[in-house]
Every structure is written in structure tokens, then in C-alpha cells.
Amino acid sequence: MYHLFRLPEEVEQDLHQTLLEGNDDWFEVLTGKEPAISALENLASGSHEVQEGPQSLGQYGQLYRPAGAKTQAYHYADAFRRGIQSYPYFTR
């Protein structure tokens, strides 16, 4: 299983490189909780009910697809807004 804080090394390296090549504008939304949630909502796509606890978002291959990132953003945004602890993950 893979989630935001436990990814395969190659995925972590890809994300690290992407952040290094990005611009500082990406981090402006991290000035507080509301701007961060709004940024997630702008990325998000989905309408499913987010559950408290672990929740599978699909197969590992979706990590590299925009739809997978949008689903994960929706999941985190909804959990933060509702004040629940939810742990989305992908499986191999």
C-alpha cells in the first residue's frame, strides 16, 4: 500500500525533482490552513463520500495520472473541511 507519507523511492525521487524544478509560487498557499485547503479544492475532482480511517483510492499506477492526484486532493480537502482523520492510499 502507498499513501502520501509512504511512497516507493522512485516516486519520492520524482516528486522531489518536480519540486526542485518548480517555482516558489507553489508554496505561497502554505501560509495557513484555509489557503492550503482552497488550493486542494482547486485541484480536486470527485464527489464520493470520504470516510474516516484508511480508504483505498485505487491502483498504484494512478499516482502518475492527473486523475489520481485530483482524487487524492479531493479526499484530503474534504477530510480537512469536515475535521475527520482519513488516510487515502493506493495499492499495487
C-alpha positions as CSV (number, residue, x, y, z in Angstrom):
1,M,0.0,0.0,0.0
2,Y,1.2,3.5,-0.8
3,H,0.0,6.8,0.7
4,L,1.3,10.4,1.0
5,F,3.9,9.5,3.6
6,R,4.9,6.1,2.3
7,L,5.7,6.1,-1.4
8,P,8.1,3.9,-3.4
9,E,11.5,5.5,-3.5
10,E,11.3,6.2,-7.3
11,V,8.0,8.2,-6.7
12,E,9.6,10.2,-3.9
13,Q,12.6,11.0,-6.1
14,D,10.3,12.1,-9.0
15,L,8.3,14.3,-6.6
16,H,11.5,15.8,-5.1
17,Q,12.8,16.6,-8.6
18,T,9.5,18.2,-9.6
19,L,9.6,20.4,-6.6
20,L,13.2,21.5,-7.2
21,E,12.3,22.4,-10.8
22,G,9.1,24.2,-9.8
23,N,8.7,27.8,-8.8
24,D,8.2,29.4,-5.4
25,D,4.5,30.2,-6.2
26,W,3.7,26.6,-5.4
27,F,4.5,27.3,-1.7
28,E,2.5,30.5,-1.3
29,V,-0.6,28.5,-0.4
30,L,1.1,27.1,2.6
31,T,0.7,30.3,4.6
32,G,-2.2,28.9,6.5
33,K,-4.9,26.2,6.7
34,E,-7.6,28.0,4.7
35,P,-5.3,28.8,1.7
36,A,-4.0,25.3,1.7
37,I,-7.5,23.8,1.7
38,S,-8.6,26.2,-1.0
39,A,-5.6,25.1,-3.1
40,L,-6.5,21.4,-2.6
41,E,-10.1,22.2,-3.6
42,N,-8.9,23.9,-6.8
43,L,-7.0,20.8,-7.7
44,A,-9.7,18.4,-6.6
45,S,-12.1,16.3,-8.6
46,G,-14.5,13.9,-7.1
47,S,-17.9,13.5,-5.4
48,H,-17.5,10.3,-3.3
49,E,-18.1,10.4,0.4
50,V,-14.8,10.5,2.3
51,Q,-14.7,8.1,5.2
52,E,-12.8,8.3,8.4
53,G,-9.8,6.0,8.6
54,P,-8.0,4.2,5.7
55,Q,-9.6,4.4,2.3
56,S,-8.4,2.9,-0.9
57,L,-8.3,5.3,-3.9
58,G,-7.3,2.6,-6.4
59,Q,-4.3,1.1,-8.0
60,Y,-0.7,2.4,-7.7
61,G,-0.5,3.4,-11.4
62,Q,-3.0,6.2,-10.7
63,L,-0.3,8.0,-8.7
64,Y,1.2,9.1,-12.1
65,R,-2.1,10.2,-13.6
66,P,-3.8,13.6,-13.1
67,A,-7.0,11.8,-12.1
68,G,-5.2,10.1,-9.2
69,A,-3.8,13.4,-8.0
70,K,-7.2,15.1,-8.3
71,T,-8.9,12.3,-6.4
72,Q,-6.3,12.5,-3.7
73,A,-6.7,16.3,-3.4
74,Y,-10.5,15.9,-3.2
75,H,-10.0,13.3,-0.4
76,Y,-7.7,15.5,1.7
77,A,-9.7,18.7,1.1
78,D,-13.0,17.0,2.2
79,A,-11.4,15.4,5.2
80,F,-9.8,18.7,6.4
81,R,-13.1,20.6,5.8
82,R,-15.1,18.1,7.8
83,G,-12.5,17.7,10.5
84,I,-12.0,14.0,10.2
85,Q,-8.9,11.9,10.1
86,S,-8.8,10.0,6.8
87,Y,-5.9,8.1,5.2
88,P,-6.2,7.6,1.4
89,Y,-3.9,5.0,-0.1
90,F,-3.2,3.2,-3.4
91,T,-2.5,-0.5,-3.8
92,R,-0.1,-2.3,-6.1
